[in-house]
Amino acid sequence: MGASTTLELLDAEEVAKLLHVSLATIRSWTSEGRIPFYRVGGRAVRYGRAEILDWLQSQRVAPKAAS
């Protein structure tokens, strides 16, 4: 049998703590579709830890080179 992958799901509060932002910010980013999320059971929203970390890396802004 092959290696299984486990999707670690976080709630909005856990993502806010992980990213060091407010819960309101996570809710706003979710409603705007800015961060990846799953809708579970119709209303509940969960976030894949690995996907959030990948998203965070994609938001990195490279420093400008010195002139």
C-alpha positions in Angstrom: 0.0 0.0 0.0 1.3 3.5 -0.9 2.0 6.3 1.5 -1.1 8.1 2.6 -1.4 11.8 2.8 -3.4 13.4 5.6 -5.0 16.8 5.1 -4.7 18.8 8.3 -7.6 21.1 8.5 -7.6 24.2 10.6 -10.5 26.5 11.7 -10.4 30.3 11.1 -9.1 31.0 14.6 -6.2 28.6 14.1 -5.3 30.2 10.8 -5.4 33.6 12.3 -3.0 32.5 15.0 -0.7 30.8 12.4 -0.6 34.0 10.3 -0.5 36.4 13.2 -3.6 38.3 11.9 -7.0 38.9 13.4 -9.9 36.5 13.1 -11.8 39.3 11.3 -9.0 39.5 8.7 -9.3 35.7 8.0 -13.0 36.0 7.6 -12.6 38.9 5.2 -9.9 37.1 3.2 -12.2 34.1 3.0 -15.3 36.0 1.8 -13.1 37.8 -0.8 -11.7 34.4 -2.0 -8.2 35.5 -1.2 -7.1 32.4 0.7 -7.9 28.8 -0.1 -10.6 27.1 2.0 -13.0 24.2 2.1 -16.7 24.4 2.9 -17.5 21.4 5.1 -21.1 20.3 5.9 -22.6 23.2 4.1 -21.7 26.1 6.3 -18.5 25.3 8.2 -15.2 26.6 6.7 -11.9 24.9 7.1 -8.4 25.6 5.8 -5.7 23.1 4.7 -2.6 23.9 6.7 -0.3 23.0 3.8 -2.4 25.1 1.4 -2.3 28.1 3.7 1.5 27.8 4.1 1.8 27.5 0.2 -0.5 30.6 -0.2 1.6 32.5 2.3 4.8 31.7 0.4 3.1 32.9 -2.8 2.4 36.3 -1.1 6.1 36.9 -0.5 7.3 40.2 -2.0 11.0 40.2 -3.0 13.0 43.2 -1.8 13.9 45.7 -4.4 17.5 45.7 -5.5 19.7 48.6 -4.3 20.4 51.1 -7.1 
